[in-house]
Amino acid sequence: MLAFILRDAEKIVCAVIFLAMTGLGFANVVVRYGTNYSLAATEELLTNGFLLLTVFGAAIAARRGEHLAVTLVADALPRPLARAVFVLALGLSLALLALSAWFSWQVLVNQIDNGMRSYGLGLPAWYYQAAVPFGFALVLLRMLQHALETGRGAPVPQAVPDV
């Protein structure tokens, strides 16, 4: 059971977020058509839910090696050069993800320090930001995990990773 959770944590997170967003959106539509009023706070929750869904969905794609990639150049190169391009692209992608995790961590710390509040519910803004640095770190780990598995098992990487 623990192996499943560690292997598929981002799938579980995405499923829970998507289910909550669907319920919240449905409730907003019912209230809007039933009372001619809107649940204003749902916009804030749904917007931040989309952010989390995107980051954790990117971790799923990274684990599967399904990020968008332009392989025209890499496919035309000889095997050793194609591997070099793959490694270069992987290194640049990992650097970008590490910087994204670090900068989103800095945003989180800044939001905690300055006491910023959300516009709809008045919650501390960092509540919404808290999972983002960990999401980027998870994408980085899943991309590295896929690259290591590809390097061990596949003779030539078929796609250059792209974030």
DSSP file (Angstrom, degrees, kcal/mol; ACC not computed):
  #  RESIDUE AA STRUCTURE BP1 BP2  ACC     N-H-->O    O-->H-N    N-H-->O    O-->H-N    TCO  KAPPA ALPHA  PHI   PSI    X-CA   Y-CA   Z-CA
    1    1 A M     >        0   0    0      0, 0.0     4,-2.1     0, 0.0     5,-0.1   0.000 360.0 360.0 360.0 -43.5    0.0    0.0    0.0
    2    2 A L  H  >  +     0   0    0      1,-0.2     4,-2.6     2,-0.2     5,-0.2   0.881 360.0  54.7 -64.7 -37.1    2.8    2.4    0.9
    3    3 A A  H  > S+     0   0    0      1,-0.2     4,-2.5     2,-0.2    -1,-0.2   0.903 107.6  50.5 -62.6 -40.3    4.6    1.6   -2.4
    4    4 A F  H  > S+     0   0    0      2,-0.2     4,-2.7     1,-0.2    -2,-0.2   0.925 111.1  48.2 -62.0 -44.6    1.4    2.5   -4.3
    5    5 A I  H  < S+     0   0    0     -4,-2.1     4,-0.4     1,-0.2    -2,-0.2   0.916 114.7  45.1 -64.6 -42.9    1.1    5.8   -2.5
    6    6 A L  H  < S+     0   0    0     -4,-2.6     3,-0.4     1,-0.2    -1,-0.2   0.881 117.6  44.5 -67.6 -37.6    4.7    6.7   -3.1
    7    7 A R  H  < S+     0   0    0     -4,-2.5    -2,-0.2    -5,-0.2    -1,-0.2   0.860 128.7  25.2 -74.1 -35.7    4.5    5.7   -6.8
    8    8 A D  S  X S+     0   0    0     -4,-2.7     4,-1.8    -5,-0.2     3,-0.4  -0.027  77.7 126.0-122.4  29.6    1.2    7.3   -7.5
    9    9 A A  H  > S+     0   0    0     -4,-0.4     4,-2.4    -3,-0.4     5,-0.2   0.901  76.7  51.6 -57.1 -43.7    1.0   10.2   -5.0
   10   10 A E  H  > S+     0   0    0      1,-0.2     4,-2.5     2,-0.2    -1,-0.2   0.826 106.1  54.8 -68.0 -29.4    0.4   12.8   -7.6
   11   11 A K  H  > S+     0   0    0     -3,-0.4     4,-2.3     2,-0.2    -1,-0.2   0.907 109.7  47.3 -66.6 -40.4   -2.5   10.8   -9.2
   12   12 A I  H  X S+     0   0    0     -4,-1.8     4,-2.4     2,-0.2    -2,-0.2   0.930 112.8  48.6 -65.0 -45.6   -4.2   10.7   -5.8
   13   13 A V  H  X S+     0   0    0     -4,-2.4     4,-2.7     1,-0.2     5,-0.2   0.928 112.6  48.4 -60.5 -46.2   -3.7   14.4   -5.2
   14   14 A C  H  X S+     0   0    0     -4,-2.5     4,-2.8     1,-0.2     5,-0.2   0.899 110.9  50.8 -62.3 -40.9   -5.0   15.2   -8.7
   15   15 A A  H  X S+     0   0    0     -4,-2.3     4,-2.4     2,-0.2    -1,-0.2   0.922 112.6  45.8 -63.8 -43.7   -8.1   13.0   -8.2
   16   16 A V  H  X S+     0   0    0     -4,-2.4     4,-2.4     2,-0.2    -2,-0.2   0.928 115.2  46.7 -65.7 -45.1   -8.9   14.6   -4.9
   17   17 A I  H  X S+     0   0    0     -4,-2.7     4,-2.7     2,-0.2     5,-0.2   0.928 113.8  48.2 -62.9 -44.6   -8.4   18.1   -6.2
   18   18 A F  H  X S+     0   0    0     -4,-2.8     4,-2.4    -5,-0.2    -2,-0.2   0.906 111.8  49.4 -64.2 -41.5  -10.5   17.4   -9.3
   19   19 A L  H  X S+     0   0    0     -4,-2.4     4,-2.3    -5,-0.2    -1,-0.2   0.921 113.1  46.9 -63.0 -44.0  -13.3   15.8   -7.3
   20   20 A A  H  X S+     0   0    0     -4,-2.4     4,-2.5     1,-0.2    -2,-0.2   0.908 112.7  49.5 -64.7 -42.0  -13.4   18.8   -4.9
   21   21 A M  H  X S+     0   0    0     -4,-2.7     4,-2.7     2,-0.2     5,-0.2   0.897 110.4  50.5 -64.9 -39.8  -13.3   21.3   -7.8
   22   22 A T  H  X S+     0   0    0     -4,-2.4     4,-2.4     2,-0.2    -2,-0.2   0.933 112.7  46.1 -63.3 -46.1  -16.1   19.5   -9.6
   23   23 A G  H  X S+     0   0    0     -4,-2.3     4,-2.4     2,-0.2    -2,-0.2   0.900 114.2  48.2 -62.8 -41.6  -18.3   19.5   -6.5
   24   24 A L  H  X S+     0   0    0     -4,-2.5     4,-2.2     2,-0.2    -2,-0.2   0.913 112.5  47.8 -66.4 -44.1  -17.5   23.2   -5.8
   25   25 A G  H  X S+     0   0    0     -4,-2.7     4,-2.1     2,-0.2    -2,-0.2   0.906 112.8  49.2 -63.2 -41.7  -18.3   24.2   -9.4
   26   26 A F  H  X S+     0   0    0     -4,-2.4     4,-2.5    -5,-0.2    -2,-0.2   0.926 110.2  50.5 -63.7 -44.7  -21.5   22.2   -9.3
   27   27 A A  H  X S+     0   0    0     -4,-2.4     4,-2.6     1,-0.2     5,-0.2   0.899 109.2  51.9 -60.7 -40.4  -22.6   23.8   -6.0
   28   28 A N  H  X S+     0   0    0     -4,-2.2     4,-2.6     2,-0.2    -1,-0.2   0.908 110.2  48.2 -63.3 -41.7  -21.9   27.2   -7.4
   29   29 A V  H  X S+     0   0    0     -4,-2.1     4,-2.5     2,-0.2     5,-0.3   0.922 112.3  48.7 -65.2 -43.7  -24.1   26.6  -10.5
   30   30 A V  H  X S+     0   0    0     -4,-2.5     4,-2.1     1,-0.2    -2,-0.2   0.934 114.7  44.8 -61.9 -46.1  -26.9   25.2   -8.4
   31   31 A V  H  X S+     0   0    0     -4,-2.6     4,-2.3    -5,-0.2     6,-0.8   0.908 113.0  51.6 -65.2 -41.3  -26.8   28.2   -6.0
   32   32 A R  H  X S+     0   0    0     -4,-2.6     4,-1.7    -5,-0.2    -2,-0.2   0.928 117.1  37.5 -63.3 -45.5  -26.5   30.7   -8.9
   33   33 A Y  H  < S+     0   0    0     -4,-2.5    -1,-0.2     1,-0.2    -2,-0.2   0.767 119.8  48.5 -79.1 -24.2  -29.5   29.3  -10.8
   34   34 A G  H  < S+     0   0    0     -4,-2.1    -2,-0.2    -5,-0.3    -1,-0.2   0.800 131.6  13.1 -83.3 -28.9  -31.5   28.6   -7.6
   35   35 A T  H  < S-     0   0    0     -4,-2.3    -3,-0.2     2,-0.3    -2,-0.2   0.463  91.7-120.5-127.3  -4.1  -31.1   32.0   -5.9
   36   36 A N  S  < S+     0   0    0     -4,-1.7     2,-0.3    -5,-0.4    -4,-0.2   0.657  82.7 106.6  63.6  17.0  -29.6   34.4   -8.5
   37   37 A Y        -     0   0    0     -6,-0.8     2,-0.4    -9,-0.1    -2,-0.3  -0.842  61.8-138.3-117.3 160.4  -26.6   34.8   -6.2
   38   38 A S        -     0   0    0     -2,-0.3     2,-1.4    -3,-0.1     3,-0.1  -0.895  19.3-120.1-119.2 148.8  -23.1   33.4   -6.7
   39   39 A L    >   -     0   0    0     -2,-0.4     3,-1.7     1,-0.2     4,-0.5  -0.735  32.4-169.1 -82.7  94.4  -20.7   31.8   -4.3
   40   40 A A  T >> S+     0   0    0     -2,-1.4     3,-1.0     1,-0.3     4,-0.7   0.807  77.8  61.6 -60.5 -32.8  -18.0   34.4   -4.8
   41   41 A A  H 3> S+     0   0    0      1,-0.2     4,-2.0     2,-0.2    -1,-0.3   0.700  86.7  74.6 -70.0 -17.9  -15.3   32.5   -3.0
   42   42 A T  H <> S+     0   0    0     -3,-1.7     4,-3.1     1,-0.2     5,-0.3   0.853  88.7  59.4 -65.6 -31.5  -15.6   29.6   -5.4
   43   43 A E  H <> S+     0   0    0     -3,-1.0     4,-2.5    -4,-0.5    -1,-0.2   0.934 107.2  46.6 -60.4 -44.8  -13.7   31.5   -8.0
   44   44 A E  H  X S+     0   0    0     -4,-0.7     4,-2.0     2,-0.2    -2,-0.2   0.925 115.5  45.2 -62.0 -46.2  -10.7   31.8   -5.7
   45   45 A L  H  X S+     0   0    0     -4,-2.0     4,-2.0     1,-0.2    -2,-0.2   0.907 114.7  47.5 -66.8 -42.3  -10.8   28.2   -4.7
   46   46 A L  H  X S+     0   0    0     -4,-3.1     4,-2.3     2,-0.2    -2,-0.2   0.892 110.2  52.5 -68.3 -39.1  -11.2   27.0   -8.3
   47   47 A T  H  X S+     0   0    0     -4,-2.5     4,-1.6    -5,-0.3    -1,-0.2   0.936 113.9  42.5 -61.3 -46.4   -8.4   29.2   -9.6
   48   48 A N  H  X S+     0   0    0     -4,-2.0     4,-2.1     1,-0.2    -1,-0.2   0.823 110.9  56.9 -71.5 -29.8   -6.0   27.9   -7.0
   49   49 A G  H  X S+     0   0    0     -4,-2.0     4,-2.8     2,-0.2    -2,-0.2   0.896 104.8  52.0 -64.0 -40.3   -7.3   24.3   -7.6
   50   50 A F  H  X S+     0   0    0     -4,-2.3     4,-2.3     2,-0.2    -2,-0.2   0.893 107.3  53.2 -62.4 -39.7   -6.4   24.7  -11.3
   51   51 A L  H  X S+     0   0    0     -4,-1.6     4,-2.2     2,-0.2    -2,-0.2   0.947 113.0  42.4 -59.4 -49.2   -2.9   25.8  -10.3
   52   52 A L  H  X S+     0   0    0     -4,-2.1     4,-2.6     1,-0.2     5,-0.3   0.895 112.6  53.5 -66.4 -39.6   -2.4   22.7   -8.1
   53   53 A L  H  X S+     0   0    0     -4,-2.8     4,-2.0     1,-0.2    -1,-0.2   0.888 109.8  49.3 -61.9 -38.6   -4.0   20.4  -10.7
   54   54 A T  H  X S+     0   0    0     -4,-2.3     4,-1.9     2,-0.2    -2,-0.2   0.928 112.9  45.4 -66.0 -46.3   -1.6   21.7  -13.3
   55   55 A V  H  X S+     0   0    0     -4,-2.2     4,-1.2     2,-0.2    -2,-0.2   0.938 118.2  41.4 -66.5 -46.7    1.6   21.3  -11.2
   56   56 A F  H  X S+     0   0    0     -4,-2.6     4,-1.4     1,-0.2    -1,-0.2   0.818 112.4  55.6 -73.6 -28.8    0.7   17.8  -10.0
   57   57 A G  H  X S+     0   0    0     -4,-2.0     4,-2.2    -5,-0.3    -1,-0.2   0.856 103.5  55.9 -66.3 -34.5   -0.6   16.8  -13.5
   58   58 A A  H  X S+     0   0    0     -4,-1.9     4,-2.5     1,-0.2    -2,-0.2   0.851 103.2  55.1 -64.2 -33.8    2.8   17.8  -14.8
   59   59 A A  H  X S+     0   0    0     -4,-1.2     4,-2.1     2,-0.2    -1,-0.2   0.885 106.7  50.5 -65.8 -37.8    4.4   15.4  -12.3
   60   60 A I  H  X S+     0   0    0     -4,-1.4     4,-1.6     2,-0.2    -2,-0.2   0.943 112.3  46.4 -63.2 -46.9    2.2   12.6  -13.8
   61   61 A A  H  X>S+     0   0    0     -4,-2.2     5,-2.9     1,-0.2     4,-0.9   0.887 111.3  52.2 -63.5 -38.9    3.3   13.5  -17.3
   62   62 A A  H  <5S+     0   0    0     -4,-2.5     3,-0.4     1,-0.2    -1,-0.2   0.897 107.1  52.5 -64.7 -39.9    7.0   13.7  -16.2
   63   63 A R  H  <5S+     0   0    0     -4,-2.1    -1,-0.2     1,-0.2    -2,-0.2   0.861 115.5  40.8 -63.6 -35.5    6.8   10.2  -14.6
   64   64 A R  H  <5S-     0   0    0     -4,-1.6    -1,-0.2    -5,-0.1    -2,-0.2   0.552 110.3-120.3 -89.0  -9.2    5.4    8.8  -17.8
   65   65 A G  T  <5S+     0   0    0     -4,-0.9    -3,-0.2    -3,-0.4    -4,-0.1   0.840  72.3 132.0  71.9  33.2    7.8   10.8  -20.1
   66   66 A E      < +     0   0    0     -5,-2.9    -4,-0.2    -6,-0.2    -5,-0.1   0.139  22.1 128.2-108.1  18.6    4.8   12.4  -21.8
   67   67 A H  S    S-     0   0    0     -6,-0.4    96,-0.1     1,-0.1    -9,-0.0  -0.414  74.3 -87.8 -69.0 152.7    5.8   16.0  -21.7
   68   68 A L        +     0   0    0     94,-0.1     2,-0.3    -2,-0.1    -1,-0.1  -0.346  57.3 175.2 -59.4 138.4    5.6   17.8  -25.0
   69   69 A A        -     0   0    0     -3,-0.1     2,-0.7    92,-0.1    93,-0.1  -0.997  33.9-137.2-148.8 143.8    8.8   17.5  -26.9
   70   70 A V        +     0   0    0     -2,-0.3     4,-0.3    90,-0.2     3,-0.2  -0.909  28.0 171.0-100.4 111.8   10.1   18.4  -30.3
   71   71 A T     >  +     0   0    0     -2,-0.7     4,-3.1     1,-0.2     5,-0.3   0.347  44.8 104.0-106.6   5.5   12.0   15.4  -31.5
   72   72 A L  H  > S+     0   0    0      1,-0.2     4,-1.0     2,-0.2    -1,-0.2   0.922  90.0  36.4 -55.0 -49.5   12.7   16.4  -35.1
   73   73 A V  H >> S+     0   0    0      2,-0.2     4,-0.8    -3,-0.2     3,-0.5   0.941 118.6  49.0 -70.6 -48.0   16.4   17.2  -34.5
   74   74 A A  H >4 S+     0   0    0     -4,-0.3     3,-0.7     1,-0.2    -2,-0.2   0.872 109.5  52.7 -62.6 -37.3   17.0   14.5  -31.9
   75   75 A D  H 3< S+     0   0    0     -4,-3.1    -1,-0.2     1,-0.2    -2,-0.2   0.792 108.1  51.6 -68.6 -26.8   15.5   11.8  -34.2
   76   76 A A  H << S+     0   0    0     -4,-1.0    -1,-0.2    -3,-0.5    -2,-0.2   0.603  95.4  89.8 -85.2 -11.7   17.7   12.9  -37.1
   77   77 A L  S << S-     0   0    0     -4,-0.8     2,-0.0    -3,-0.7    -3,-0.0  -0.466  87.1 -99.0 -84.8 156.4   20.9   12.7  -35.1
   78   78 A P     >  -     0   0    0      0, 0.0     4,-2.8     0, 0.0     3,-0.3  -0.330  46.3 -97.5 -65.3 158.7   23.2    9.6  -34.7
   79   79 A R  H  > S+     0   0    0      1,-0.2     4,-2.3     2,-0.2     5,-0.2   0.870 120.8  47.3 -49.5 -51.7   22.7    7.7  -31.5
   80   80 A P  H  > S+     0   0    0      0, 0.0     4,-1.8     0, 0.0    -1,-0.2   0.899 115.9  45.4 -62.7 -37.6   25.5    9.1  -29.4
   81   81 A L  H  > S+     0   0    0     -3,-0.3     4,-2.4     2,-0.2    -2,-0.2   0.870 110.1  54.4 -71.8 -36.0   24.6   12.7  -30.4
   82   82 A A  H  X S+     0   0    0     -4,-2.8     4,-2.2     1,-0.2    -1,-0.2   0.893 108.5  49.8 -63.4 -39.5   20.9   12.0  -29.7
   83   83 A R  H  X S+     0   0    0     -4,-2.3     4,-2.7    -5,-0.2    -1,-0.2   0.903 109.3  51.7 -64.1 -40.8   21.8   10.8  -26.2
   84   84 A A  H  X S+     0   0    0     -4,-1.8     4,-2.5     2,-0.2    -2,-0.2   0.909 110.4  47.8 -63.3 -41.8   23.9   14.0  -25.7
   85   85 A V  H  X S+     0   0    0     -4,-2.4     4,-2.7     2,-0.2     5,-0.2   0.901 111.6  51.4 -64.6 -40.5   20.9   16.2  -26.7
   86   86 A F  H  X S+     0   0    0     -4,-2.2     4,-2.6     2,-0.2    -2,-0.2   0.933 111.8  46.1 -60.8 -47.2   18.7   14.2  -24.4
   87   87 A V  H  X S+     0   0    0     -4,-2.7     4,-2.6     2,-0.2    -2,-0.2   0.899 113.1  49.8 -65.2 -41.1   21.1   14.7  -21.5
   88   88 A L  H  X S+     0   0    0     -4,-2.5     4,-2.4     2,-0.2    -2,-0.2   0.942 113.1  45.8 -61.8 -48.1   21.5   18.4  -22.2
   89   89 A A  H  X S+     0   0    0     -4,-2.7     4,-2.5     1,-0.2    -2,-0.2   0.890 112.6  51.5 -63.3 -39.5   17.7   18.9  -22.4
   90   90 A L  H  X S+     0   0    0     -4,-2.6     4,-2.8    -5,-0.2     5,-0.2   0.933 109.9  49.2 -62.4 -45.9   17.2   16.9  -19.2
   91   91 A G  H  X S+     0   0    0     -4,-2.6     4,-2.2     1,-0.2    -2,-0.2   0.910 112.8  46.7 -60.5 -43.7   19.8   19.0  -17.4
   92   92 A L  H  X S+     0   0    0     -4,-2.4     4,-2.4     2,-0.2    -1,-0.2   0.893 113.0  49.9 -66.0 -39.4   18.2   22.2  -18.5
   93   93 A S  H  X S+     0   0    0     -4,-2.5     4,-2.4     2,-0.2    -2,-0.2   0.918 111.5  48.1 -64.6 -43.5   14.7   20.9  -17.6
   94   94 A L  H  X S+     0   0    0     -4,-2.8     4,-2.5     2,-0.2    -2,-0.2   0.888 111.1  50.9 -65.3 -38.5   15.9   19.9  -14.1
   95   95 A A  H  X S+     0   0    0     -4,-2.2     4,-2.5    -5,-0.2    -2,-0.2   0.923 110.7  49.1 -64.1 -43.2   17.6   23.3  -13.6
   96   96 A L  H  X S+     0   0    0     -4,-2.4     4,-2.4     1,-0.2    -2,-0.2   0.912 112.8  47.4 -62.0 -42.8   14.4   25.1  -14.6
   97   97 A L  H  X S+     0   0    0     -4,-2.4     4,-2.5     2,-0.2    -2,-0.2   0.895 110.9  51.2 -67.0 -39.6   12.3   22.9  -12.2
   98   98 A A  H  X S+     0   0    0     -4,-2.5     4,-2.5     2,-0.2    -2,-0.2   0.921 112.2  46.7 -63.0 -43.5   14.8   23.4   -9.4
   99   99 A L  H  X S+     0   0    0     -4,-2.5     4,-3.0     2,-0.2     5,-0.3   0.893 111.3  51.9 -65.1 -38.9   14.6   27.2   -9.9
  100  100 A S  H  X S+     0   0    0     -4,-2.4     4,-2.3     2,-0.2    -2,-0.2   0.915 111.2  47.2 -63.1 -42.6   10.8   27.1  -10.1
  101  101 A A  H  X S+     0   0    0     -4,-2.5     4,-1.7     2,-0.2    -2,-0.2   0.921 114.5  47.2 -63.4 -43.8   10.7   25.1   -6.8
  102  102 A W  H  X S+     0   0    0     -4,-2.5     4,-2.0     2,-0.2    -2,-0.2   0.934 114.4  45.0 -65.6 -46.9   13.1   27.6   -5.2
  103  103 A F  H  X S+     0   0    0     -4,-3.0     4,-2.1     1,-0.2    -1,-0.2   0.876 112.5  51.0 -67.8 -36.6   11.4   30.7   -6.4
  104  104 A S  H  X S+     0   0    0     -4,-2.3     4,-2.0    -5,-0.3    -1,-0.2   0.835 108.7  53.0 -69.6 -28.9    7.9   29.4   -5.4
  105  105 A W  H  X S+     0   0    0     -4,-1.7     4,-2.6     2,-0.2    -2,-0.2   0.901 107.6  51.4 -66.3 -40.8    9.4   28.6   -2.0
  106  106 A Q  H  X S+     0   0    0     -4,-2.0     4,-2.4     2,-0.2    -2,-0.2   0.886 108.8  50.6 -63.7 -38.9   10.5   32.2   -1.8
  107  107 A V  H  X S+     0   0    0     -4,-2.1     4,-2.6     2,-0.2    -1,-0.2   0.920 110.0  50.9 -63.0 -43.0    7.0   33.4   -2.7
  108  108 A L  H  X S+     0   0    0     -4,-2.0     4,-2.2     2,-0.2    -2,-0.2   0.936 111.3  46.6 -59.8 -48.5    5.6   31.2    0.0
  109  109 A V  H  X S+     0   0    0     -4,-2.6     4,-2.6     1,-0.2    -1,-0.2   0.905 112.3  51.3 -61.5 -42.0    8.0   32.5    2.7
  110  110 A N  H  X S+     0   0    0     -4,-2.4     4,-2.4     1,-0.2     6,-0.2   0.906 109.6  49.7 -62.5 -41.9    7.2   36.1    1.6
  111  111 A Q  H  X>S+     0   0    0     -4,-2.6     4,-0.9     1,-0.2     5,-0.8   0.880 112.2  47.7 -66.6 -36.9    3.5   35.5    1.8
  112  112 A I  H  <5S+     0   0    0     -4,-2.2     3,-0.4    -5,-0.2    -2,-0.2   0.932 113.7  48.2 -66.5 -44.8    3.9   34.1    5.3
  113  113 A D  H  <5S+     0   0    0     -4,-2.6    -2,-0.2     1,-0.2    -1,-0.2   0.873 115.7  41.1 -65.2 -39.6    6.1   37.0    6.4
  114  114 A N  H  <5S-     0   0    0     -4,-2.4    -1,-0.2    -5,-0.2    -2,-0.2   0.549 100.5-128.7 -92.9  -4.5    3.9   39.8    5.1
  115  115 A G  T  <5 -     0   0    0     -4,-0.9    -3,-0.1    -3,-0.4    -4,-0.1   0.744  37.7-178.7  70.6  23.7    0.5   38.3    6.2
  116  116 A M      < -     0   0    0     -5,-0.8     9,-2.8    -6,-0.2    10,-0.4  -0.266  10.6-151.7 -58.8 141.0   -1.1   38.7    2.8
  117  117 A R  B     -A  124   0A   0      7,-0.3     6,-0.1     8,-0.1     2,-0.1  -0.845  17.8-104.6-116.8 153.3   -4.7   37.5    2.7
  118  118 A S        -     0   0    0      5,-3.3     4,-0.5    -2,-0.3     7,-0.0  -0.366  26.3-126.5 -73.3 156.2   -6.8   36.1   -0.2
  119  119 A Y  S    S+     0   0    0      2,-0.1    -1,-0.1     1,-0.1   -78,-0.0   0.795  98.4  36.5 -77.0 -30.5   -9.3   38.4   -1.8
  120  120 A G  S    S+     0   0    0    -79,-0.1   -79,-0.2     1,-0.1    -1,-0.1   0.932 131.6  17.3 -92.1 -51.8  -12.4   36.2   -1.6
  121  121 A L  S    S-     0   0    0    -80,-0.1    -2,-0.1   -81,-0.1    -1,-0.1   0.599  91.7-125.9 -99.1 -14.3  -12.3   34.3    1.7
  122  122 A G        +     0   0    0     -4,-0.5    -3,-0.1     1,-0.2     3,-0.1   0.705  57.4 149.7  74.3  18.8   -9.7   36.4    3.5
  123  123 A L        -     0   0    0      1,-0.1    -5,-3.3    -6,-0.1    -1,-0.2  -0.440  63.0 -81.9 -77.5 157.0   -7.6   33.3    4.2
  124  124 A P  B >   -A  117   0A   0      0, 0.0     3,-1.7     0, 0.0     4,-0.4  -0.429  40.3-133.6 -56.6 131.3   -3.8   33.6    4.5
  125  125 A A  T >> S+     0   0    0     -9,-2.8     3,-1.1     1,-0.3     4,-0.9   0.764  99.6  70.0 -63.0 -26.1   -2.6   33.6    0.9
  126  126 A W  H 3> S+     0   0    0    -10,-0.4     4,-1.8     1,-0.2    -1,-0.3   0.709  80.8  75.3 -69.2 -17.2    0.2   31.1    1.7
  127  127 A Y  H <4 S+     0   0    0     -3,-1.7     4,-0.3     1,-0.2    -1,-0.2   0.906 101.5  41.8 -56.8 -39.8   -2.5   28.4    2.1
  128  128 A Y  H <4 S+     0   0    0     -3,-1.1     3,-0.3    -4,-0.4    -1,-0.2   0.780 116.9  47.7 -77.7 -27.2   -2.8   28.3   -1.6
  129  129 A Q  H >< S+     0   0    0     -4,-0.9     3,-1.3     1,-0.2    -2,-0.2   0.657  86.1  90.1 -87.0 -17.6    0.9   28.5   -2.3
  130  130 A A  T 3< S+     0   0    0     -4,-1.8     4,-0.5     1,-0.3    -1,-0.2   0.799  89.5  42.9 -57.2 -36.8    2.1   25.9    0.2
  131  131 A A  T 3> S+     0   0    0     -4,-0.3     4,-2.2    -3,-0.3    -1,-0.3   0.649  94.7  81.6 -85.2 -14.3    1.9   22.9   -2.2
  132  132 A V  H <> S+     0   0    0     -3,-1.3     4,-2.4     2,-0.2     5,-0.2   0.923  90.9  46.1 -64.3 -48.7    3.5   24.6   -5.2
  133  133 A P  H  > S+     0   0    0      0, 0.0     4,-2.2     0, 0.0    -1,-0.2   0.906 115.7  48.0 -60.9 -38.0    7.2   24.3   -4.3
  134  134 A F  H  > S+     0   0    0     -4,-0.5     4,-2.2     2,-0.2    -2,-0.2   0.850 109.1  54.5 -69.1 -33.2    6.6   20.7   -3.4
  135  135 A G  H  X S+     0   0    0     -4,-2.2     4,-2.3     2,-0.2    -1,-0.2   0.926 109.2  46.8 -63.4 -45.5    4.8   20.1   -6.6
  136  136 A F  H  X S+     0   0    0     -4,-2.4     4,-2.4     1,-0.2    -2,-0.2   0.900 112.0  50.9 -63.2 -40.3    7.7   21.5   -8.6
  137  137 A A  H  X S+     0   0    0     -4,-2.2     4,-2.4    -5,-0.2    -1,-0.2   0.886 109.6  50.9 -63.9 -37.3   10.1   19.3   -6.6
  138  138 A L  H  X S+     0   0    0     -4,-2.2     4,-2.8     2,-0.2    -2,-0.2   0.901 108.3  51.2 -66.9 -40.6    7.9   16.3   -7.3
  139  139 A V  H  X S+     0   0    0     -4,-2.3     4,-2.6     2,-0.2     5,-0.2   0.928 110.6  50.4 -59.7 -44.3    7.9   17.1  -11.1
  140  140 A L  H  X S+     0   0    0     -4,-2.4     4,-2.4     1,-0.2    -2,-0.2   0.932 112.4  45.9 -58.8 -47.5   11.7   17.3  -10.9
  141  141 A L  H  X S+     0   0    0     -4,-2.4     4,-2.7     1,-0.2    -2,-0.2   0.905 113.5  48.7 -63.9 -41.6   12.0   13.9   -9.1
  142  142 A R  H  X S+     0   0    0     -4,-2.8     4,-2.4     2,-0.2    -1,-0.2   0.875 111.5  49.5 -68.2 -36.2    9.5   12.2  -11.5
  143  143 A M  H  X S+     0   0    0     -4,-2.6     4,-2.4    -5,-0.2    -2,-0.2   0.918 113.4  46.4 -67.2 -42.3   11.4   13.6  -14.5
  144  144 A L  H  X S+     0   0    0     -4,-2.4     4,-2.5    -5,-0.2    -2,-0.2   0.905 111.5  52.5 -64.0 -41.7   14.7   12.3  -13.1
  145  145 A Q  H  X S+     0   0    0     -4,-2.7     4,-2.1     2,-0.2    -2,-0.2   0.923 111.2  46.0 -60.0 -45.6   13.1    9.0  -12.3
  146  146 A H  H  X S+     0   0    0     -4,-2.4     4,-2.7     1,-0.2    -2,-0.2   0.906 111.5  52.0 -65.0 -41.2   11.8    8.6  -15.8
  147  147 A A  H  X S+     0   0    0     -4,-2.4     4,-2.6     1,-0.2    -2,-0.2   0.900 109.9  48.8 -63.6 -40.0   15.2    9.6  -17.3
  148  148 A L  H  X S+     0   0    0     -4,-2.5     4,-1.8     2,-0.2    -1,-0.2   0.910 113.1  47.1 -66.4 -41.1   17.0    7.0  -15.2
  149  149 A E  H  X S+     0   0    0     -4,-2.1     4,-2.4     2,-0.2     5,-0.4   0.894 113.5  48.7 -66.1 -38.7   14.6    4.3  -16.2
  150  150 A T  H  X S+     0   0    0     -4,-2.7     4,-1.8     1,-0.2    -2,-0.2   0.908 110.3  51.7 -65.7 -42.2   14.9    5.3  -19.8
  151  151 A G  H  < S+     0   0    0     -4,-2.6    -1,-0.2    -5,-0.2    -2,-0.2   0.842 114.7  42.5 -64.1 -34.5   18.7    5.3  -19.6
  152  152 A R  H  < S+     0   0    0     -4,-1.8    -2,-0.2    -5,-0.2    -1,-0.2   0.892 128.7  22.7 -77.4 -41.0   18.7    1.9  -18.1
  153  153 A G  H  < S+     0   0    0     -4,-2.4    -3,-0.2    -5,-0.2    -2,-0.2   0.850 106.6  67.7-102.3 -37.6   16.1    0.2  -20.3
  154  154 A A     <  -     0   0    0     -4,-1.8    -1,-0.0    -5,-0.4     0, 0.0  -0.694  64.7-144.5 -93.3 137.0   15.7    2.0  -23.6
  155  155 A P  S    S+     0   0    0      0, 0.0    -1,-0.1     0, 0.0    -5,-0.0   0.893  87.9  12.4 -65.1 -40.5   18.5    2.0  -26.2
  156  156 A V  S    S-     0   0    0    -74,-0.0     2,-0.1   -73,-0.0   -77,-0.0  -0.990  83.2-116.6-139.2 127.9   17.8    5.6  -27.4
  157  157 A P        -     0   0    0      0, 0.0   -71,-0.1     0, 0.0     3,-0.1  -0.421  20.8-155.7 -61.0 136.0   15.5    8.1  -25.8
  158  158 A Q  S    S+     0   0    0      1,-0.1     2,-0.4    -2,-0.1   -83,-0.1   0.632  71.9  35.4 -90.7 -14.7   12.7    8.9  -28.1
  159  159 A A  S    S-     0   0    0    -85,-0.1    -1,-0.1   -84,-0.0   -88,-0.1  -0.998  73.2-128.5-142.0 143.8   11.9   12.3  -26.8
  160  160 A V        -     0   0    0     -2,-0.4   -90,-0.2   -90,-0.1   -74,-0.1  -0.792  41.2-113.9 -86.4 126.8   13.8   15.2  -25.4
  161  161 A P        -     0   0    0      0, 0.0     2,-0.4     0, 0.0   -68,-0.1  -0.332  37.4-176.1 -65.5 144.5   12.2   16.2  -22.1
  162  162 A D              0   0    0    -94,-0.1   -94,-0.1     1,-0.1   -72,-0.1  -0.998 360.0 360.0-141.9 136.4   10.6   19.6  -22.0
  163  163 A V              0   0    0     -2,-0.4   -94,-0.1   -96,-0.1    -1,-0.1   0.421 360.0 360.0 -98.1 360.0    9.0   21.5  -19.2
